[in-house]
Amino acid sequence: MGLIQAAMAAGGSVLADQWREYFYCPALSNDTLLTKGEKKAGRGSNKKGSDNVISDGSIIAINEGQCMILVDQGQITEICAEAGEFVYDVSSESSIFYGNLSESIVNSFKEFGKRVGFGGTAPKDQRVYFINTKEILGNKYGTVNPVPFRVVDTNIGLDMDVSIKCHGEYSYRVVDPVLFYKNICGNVEGSFSKDKIDSQLKSELLTALQPAFAKISEMGIRYSALPGHTTEIANALNEVLSDKWAGFYGITITSFGVSSVTANEEDEKTIKELQRAGALRNPNMAAATIASAQAQAMQDAAKNTAAGPMMAFAGMNMAQQAGGMNANQLFAMGAQQQAQPAQAPAGSWTCSCGSVNTGNFCPSCGAKKPTTSWTCSCGTVNEGNFCTSCGSPRTN
């Protein structure tokens, strides 16, 4: 009786799995990264088809922003990220409604014999998954502990590390669905949401902030200007996380937003003091500061009726003489510096547009730095006025 029941069950399941099927994904929200495809229920009589069995010739509808992967016996056999209709025509489950009829009948009998040995059930597992390839938005981050950031200001010779805190949002995108399926979600029964990996991604992102900020500070960007350089931060983070996120998870950061960034109060005070001291290196700025202090002293002296104005003015003159320099002398030094022609930095060159540059390209017009090398008649390329091989003088 058991063999007969198995044969009857095998025959019924083989017949039920002959129908072509239609798979689709109703919707993929911003929180859903992967979901299993659904069969479209029709009005036909096929109500007993085997679970996770896809007949040859079945159709899969793919929407924009989705990538379909087809898993047969645990192995990815098909992948398609182009929107439209996809026909699964290499399935191991034949259908008399698709392809060559005689071959389909022969394959159906073979499948029947195989299923009898498995008690009438289908010895296979085929699944359709849809992966969200749109930009996943609204992922919040925030530094609990301060992150080191190097502040460089060549104008005042400032080079120090400060501790900053920042928070905001970032977005990412699945760029390699195969890696994402193999290494992250796998064969889930229903769907895979982003909250299952948010904690891990956030932890790795905050770890990568320190080397990313180091790259940003090398570009001369100050921490207070970080909200205006989010593209550079995203590129720096992708560079740091490329091996782990892009090479293993199959995802990349598409945007990085900074809502606020603050430095330690003591560090900010130190920077302001150094910037104020650096500004006084300019004789005109120093002279203006002294003149402002003298004007304030004169106002205070006029108000001082107890000690007498003459005593206040005498103290002001003593302070000026002790400093060794007055405002007029500093203004004279500033005028002298402005009158002197500015010296071009070493190794600089002047472009045809008039801009003085030190790099290989002019930042104003993009012109390339003219070459100073010349080729001798003996074939040697030289930079000086004489050939290093034969000693011939430069001719051009």
Secondary structure, DSSP 8 states (H G I E B T S, - for coil): -HHHHHHHHHHHHHHHTTS--EEE-----TTEEEEE-EE---SSS-----TT---TTEEEEE-TTEEEEEEETTEEEEEE-SSEEEEE---SS--TTSS-HHHHHHHHHHHHHHHHHTTTS----EEEEEEE-S-EEEEEEE-SS-EEEEEEETTTTEEEEEEEEEEEEEEEEE--HHHHIIIII-S-SSEEEGGGTHHHHHHHHHHHHHHHHHHHHHTT--GGGGGG-HHHHHHHHHHHHIIIIIIII-EEEEEEEEEEEEE-HHHHHHHHHHHHHHHTTSHHHHHHHHHHHHHHHHHHHHH--SS-HHHHHHHHHHHHHHHT--HHHHHHHHHHHHHS-----TT-EE-TTS-EESSSB-TTT--B-----EE-TTS-EESSSB-TTT--B---
